[in-house]
């Protein structure tokens, strides 16, 4: 990013473009926070510190569902709907990463061609890399940058149903699960897992020959979700049907999202939830920083190689090795 202090601050960044909603500035800012270079991390932290007063104004939504449910098709249809309502929408998608090259596989802009052409939308695919559950490590920071750029809605799309859902649910206000009609045993399979995270379940593809099956799936899911207990009683998870092709049901989806945000905000749950997420985020950063420091320590690195040999050969218990390694590292610091 360019050095430019025309905005009157002591920041080395020209953040005026970002705060004015310029998509190129936003893209460059996200590239900066995703960088693993030490100097870039310092710059990224300075940037985040400057934009923090301009964050927090969006509706943060996590979107998940099994492969084939039509996540990208739904997001494109929903995005076009809210844009007609004069809402700016940012979509942060976590792409699977190639284990060979490390590059992203899906290329989400090609999966949402119409939405990607709108000046009211911003789509950013990020490679999942080796992060737990396939959630990009810097997704939380990207959310803040999108908010500072004036986006009213920030969607985080996960790779699929799995560990990533738990990570995403801890960085958004509302977790939306997509299900498809005729899922049969698949519906039963998600009830004890991801379904317990859902604030809203949307049965997709409710059109044509699948419309009746979608209505049956809606009834089945309503029965199943009524047995689940949420952390708070002010909101009961909802189940809806919609068609991303015809747009039927999108108005109800948007109304429920607004109702959810208004409800949890009114009862103080939104502030509590975001506060808890921020605290969790802080300790996650502390943990990652400690591990990085441990790996970079010459003394700990040499000792770790010795312990690894002992652990592999069964001469030392992993828990004992870990404790000795940490003790040595802390003593040297």
Secondary structure by P-SEA (a helix, b strand, c coil): ccccccccccccccccccccccaaaaaaaaaaaacccaaaaaaaaaaaaaacccccccbbbbbbbcccccaaaaaaaaaaaaaaacbbbbbbbbbbbbccccccccccccccccccccccbbbbbbbbcccccccccaaaaaaaaaaaacccbbbbbcccccaaaaaaaacccbbbbbbbcccaaaaaaacccccccccbbbbccccccaaaaaaaaaaaaaaaaaacccccccccccccccccccccaaaaaaaaaaaaaaaaaaaaaaaaaaaaaaaaaaaaaaaaaaaaaaaacaaaaaaaaaaaaaaaaccccaaaaaaaaaaaaaaac
